[in-house]
Amino acid sequence: MLPWFSPVSQRFFNRLMERRLHHALLLAGPAGIGKGILARWLGKVLLCKQPVSDGACGQCQSCMLFEAETHPDYLQLMSEKQIGVDLIRDGIRKLSGTAQLGGNKVMVIFAADSLTESAANALLKTLEEPTGNTYILLITDKIQRLLPTILSRCEKQVFSVPESHLSLEWLKSQGVTNASVALLKAYGGAPLRLKGALEQQEGLSYQLFFERFTQLLCGQTDALELAREWQENAEQVVNWCQLYAHEQYIQHQQSEDQQRFSHCLEAKRVLQHPGVNKSVVLTGLLSLFA
Ligand SMILES: [Zn+2]
């Protein structure tokens, strides 16, 4: 288990053993902290035939099927865009029968904030009156987008980003040796997001951004050139500029940095409009740093 989730996973486990685990759990918090890993861990424990002191046994038939991604009583719903009503109805139908292995049944819904309204409504009844031995785990990083009716029927676990020393230790154990507090901050303090970004070759890395951004600050390149270079990653660039302005302001309390910060917020808003010329938005923003 991810070290920052150890206390909560132990609590879940104890409650499960005492048969006091809520049948509908909502795991909420920032993206990239591993909520999905926690949900899968819990799903595996819920299905395990002979859980051991700290989780699933890893040996029983259920654990084997789970690891092979073929457990008949485990269902994972996710969608690239929205989770529609058909997907939910199909899931509920699969949950309504007797568990094929005679134990619990588990449905995990990733990005629960992407449920359409009719999908959410279809889910409500199951959340209210679940069939026996059924557990539904919902995951979201945008809890404010969930319908109040869904929220009120789940037990909510809201997580924040882990403490940086835990994240850095974990990253090191995963073979990521070049992580630092500053780099972690650049990825919102979310260790799995940072790991993903470092492993991914495409896209703009923070290191490259910072290298080029420093050149901009020293007048070795101009805003127009960087804006052209970065237009595909405009949102990310604005986030990093905002972080930079914020840190500068904290250090030096210059109104200039406050203005840059406000401009970042404005740029973020503008970038949400479809069809906006990202290069123009970035040129305007980056020229404030030149
Ligand atoms: Zn097992």
Boltz pocket constraint, residues with backbone or C-beta under 6 A from the ligand:
constraints:
  - pocket:
      binder: B
      contacts: [[A, 44], [A, 47], [A, 48], [A, 49], [A, 50], [A, 51], [A, 56], [A, 57], [A, 58], [A, 59], [A, 60], [A, 61], [A, 62], [A, 63]]
      max_distance: 6.0
